[in-house]
Each structure stands twice: as structure tokens, then as C-alpha cells.
């Protein structure tokens, strides 16, 4: 994006993650403050959307997906993304852009960042979008406006009966609260979860109390690629539906809005998807997989723990010269 030389670049990242990353910046950061601006977004939970928004004089383009701005996100991990044009004359009018810009403006923006936002606002077509009514039918939905993604999905698919869901997720919560809500809203009876053993936080006792059957799996291959895509494929009497983006299978991603200590997220809805468009993803559930043996919730720290012996390395790599060596294990250490 920066190399295109066609405009200014603003990178917005979670403030907490940004602070952690600064320890490994030495010798890597080039052009910060001159060729691009970097801003840390402060929220009660996590600033978690993965969006690339390009603004032109007559329209814009947006990329939505699951990949972070990291080496792993754009080369190693299993990720998912899509892009399209938006604005005047496009199928997507871009009504979602207003809350995104307003949320950024409400932050303690630096003078240099403010200049970039002012430049965006001065485009006449952008100002028209900012004062337009919300459009709940646009494929891209975010919770920058404070409302939870669960509430948006409930209205969008109101009355639909969806009996099963196959999903990939980079991480989970403990209780499977989002799976419970899917049962309550749409009648989901079966859930197949494809994730990473080392990033799965489900508690088996909590899953056993859910009003639906849940199977938790991991892909098997000689060269593992960490699962980081966040993808939900629903089936039912009313036909399939799909959604993917930044939201993992967790309450923080779906049930809580940013004002309620929920994550800031962005996802794409497919109301009537063609299975052939998602064939590569759906085949993952039919490939070489194994059941993840879920561990019970951790005991208090003063309890004695038998040493684990099933630890294995999933991947090792450097993100850049002189950077720390990142080692991903099959479960938390």
C-alpha cells in the first residue's frame, strides 16, 4: 500500500498489542512518521478488525479478512479475505464507513493523524456517506457503532432456521457462549469447530452443558499451518448462510459491543452463498482431522500439576532480520 505512492497511509492498531510489539522494532521500522502514520486505538477489550480501506476521489475499495499485519498473517497462517469497490454507483454504497471514521475521530487523535482523517472527510462523496442512514444489508458489518455483531446478525437473518454450523476460528472462549446463542437465535443443533489445539480454550464441562452437540477438531498435516481464519458456514431448511472476518468464536467477538468490554470487529455476511465459492474451506472439514482432547479449566495456582509430556512445536520463524524467534506450540505452556 505504501509503495503505491498515491496517498497517505494510516495504520490503526490495538494500543496494547502495539506497546508489546515495540520491544522488537529495533532496526525494522522504516518511514514511520513520514511515509505512513501509526496510531494505537484504545478500547476496553481488543481492537481486532482486519480492514484495508482505500479512499479515492470518486469511490473507495475495501479488503476484509482475518489476517493481522504480520509475517504470519500474510504468508504462513491459514487466513481468509475478500475485497470490493464501494461508494457512489457501486453495489455497496459504503454506509458502514461513517461509524468507522466517527470512532477514529472520537479517539485522542494526534495532529498528524487528524490531518489524514480531514483529508478523507473533504472528499464530497465521503461526506455524503457520513450523513446517510445505516444500511443493514451491506455485506460488511462492523461494531464501531457500539452495537454487538450478534444483534446485527439477529436482525439480518430474522426468522431463518439454521440447524448446523461448521466454523474455523483462531481462538475460543471458555464457555462456548456464542454457540449457545446461535442455538437460541436460529436453532443450531450441531457445531463442528476446526481450530488449533494450543489456542482452544473451551472447557469440556461447559461445552457439555450446551444445548447442542459440539465437535472440536484440528487439521493434520506434515507441515502444519496455524488456523487463523474466522469462518462460519450455516446450513438449514432455509438454505446456507456464511460469515467471516475478524471475529473468533467467542462472547467478546459477538455478544458484547465495544462499550460492554467487547472487541471491535469487522465481518462479511453472505445471505445466500454459493457452496462452490467456499469449496476449499468446506473441504477442510472432510480432510485429515483429529479430535482435540479438551483440558478442564485450570486449577488454582497453588495446586500441584503433573508435568505435561504431549507438547509439540507447530511452527518456528522470524518475521524479519534481527527479530525475535517466534515458536508456536500445540498448546499453551
Secondary structure by P-SEA (a helix, b strand, c coil): ccccccbbbbbbccaaaaaaaccccccccccccccbbbbbbbcccccccbbbbbbccccccccccccccccccccccccccccccccccccccccaaaaaaaaaaaccccaaaaaaaaaaaacaaaaaaaacccccccccccccccccaaaaaaaacccccccbbbbccccccccaaaaaaaaacccccbbbbbcccccccccaaaaaaccbbbbbbbbbcccccccccbbbbbbccccccccccccccccccccccccccccccccccccccccccccccccccccbbbbbbcccccccccccccccccccccccccccccccbbbbccccc
